[in-house]
Amino acid sequence: MPARITAYDWIAHHNANRASRRAIVDLESGQTLTYGDLHQRIDGLSAHLQSVGVTKGDRVALLAHNGPEYFDLQFAGMRIGSIAVLLNWRLTVPELEYIVGDCSPSVLVYSPEFADTAQELASRCGVTTLIPIDDDYEAIVTSGESPETCLVEHDDPSTIMYTSGTTGHPKGAIITHGMTFWNCVNLGIPARITPETVQLVILPLFHTGGLNCYSNPVLHAGGRIVIARTFEPGEALGIIGDPSYEVTHFFGVPAPYQFMMQHPDFETADLSRLQIAGVGGAPCALAIMERWAERGVELMQGFGMTETSPGAIFLDPADAMRKIGSTGKELLHTEARIVNEDGEEAGPNEVGELWVRGPHITPGYWNRPDATAEAFVDDWLRTGDAAKRDDEGFYYIVDRWKDMYISGGENVYPAEVENVVYQLPGIVEAAIVGVPDSKWGESGVAVVVLESDSDLDQATLIQHCVERLAKFKVPARMHVIDELPRNATGKVLKRELRVMLAGEDSPAIS
């Protein structure tokens, strides 16, 4: 039987060794927390949760905007074994009702602005204890009370993160303490995270991108995170450029980088202290990467997902420009392979589905043995992403495996077409989706957002693509909208675009 591994308490360690060091700066409240402060808050919340009946393995849900409470609750799990359920506050009550009903938390911590939603969820789902984040909450976390700690091991669940469900209900990916630790190692080394690291956090903390890229690795190392409640391009540029914040690291999906580079302050913003600017969550258009490179910032692409906690593949800074567009190679404690449609190992530059394995991979989905079985082949996680690997071993995420559409018998990967469309002047945003076509089975539609003074027309866009792409990849038409629909982390919701273009019968893929 393999040895059981204790999940060590990072914050307790930092409190014992560097209690006065700043851990969290919360921009919304203006609050600055040292590691000593954070240690006390975790103790106070842990003791209070125990006083209302929470024991090891019990779920505690959080419905709140970005703030220190995410870390209060997450790290309480290292002391009393509770499992944090981080709720997406953008969801409707019926959507949240399914999630809360699925994981059955006994406690719901919530921001006052979500009081009505919290009360409704408690009523519908039988949540027994509600804890608003108010003055009473601050009294709890600063009480000086200490919990009765229990043994927590790497295999014990730390968090349940519900993945956005594009078909049916969302699935609760189980994140263990061991997964979080190995992600800190995997991302911390290539992202050069040290006790001197200061990261601006703009992604929602209920999402793995906000919590783990690179918030948890930074706190694991004893560095500092600066938490923004929301993302505003000019404000983010200002914070990065302000020497008083000392920001060295930033992470986002492609959209924030795109919006910042389109902001009038982009040309003059001081980016000189930014050591690492990571991008992931979706393929990043080459035009975005090249524009940031012109300002001296090489965007470091990576690949991951909630189920990989999330890091799996990362492009080393030394190869950033030479391999622009690549997501890099496997992280230190990760294995990867590409499997073609015949279930065989793909050759160099052959597109197939990316599979990964390692100690940072989820053991499965909460209450969903069927989904767990579907996601794994032996101990390999099927990512659902189409990828290829070049002769040097660098991976390229072509698109979502299921996002691929087939036109006239040929596979089309939208990200490739989007890169070409982004070359056109006047394009603010672009997304390619496949819709039913009576002749070709499916054909592509270029859904674009144009600059206010742009005169780009369909004929020009199509001719541009004809000159740069195989005929079967060229969009059949262009559709102009005011803005692309996105989820909380900035990913384009292509399902919504398909429904808009082709109706409810369009394929239910993300």
Secondary structure, DSSP 8 states (H G I E B T S, - for coil): -----B---HHHHHHHHHTTSEEEEETTTTEEEEHHHHHHHHHHHHHHHHHTT--TT-EEEEE-SSSTHHHHHHHHHHHH--EEEE--TTS-HHHHHHHHHHH--SEEEE-GGGHHHHHHHHHHHT--EEEESSHHHHHHHTS---------BTTSEEEEEEE--SSSS-EEEEEEHHHHHHHHHHHHTTTT--TT-EEEE-S-TTSHHHIIIIIHHHHHHT-EEEE-SS--HHHHHHHHH-TTT---EEEE-HHHHHHHHTSTTTTT---TT--EEEE-SS---HHHHHHHHHTT--EEEEEE-GGGSSEEEE--GGGTTTTTT--BEE-TT-EEEEE-TTSSB--TT--EEEEEESTTS---BTT-HHHHHHHEETTEEEEEEEEEE-TTS-EEEEEEGGG-EEETTEEE-HHHHHHHHTTSTTEEEEEEEEEEETTTEEEEEEEEEE-TT----HHHHHHHHHTTS-GGGS-SEEEE-SS--B-TTS-B-HHHHHHHHH-TTS----
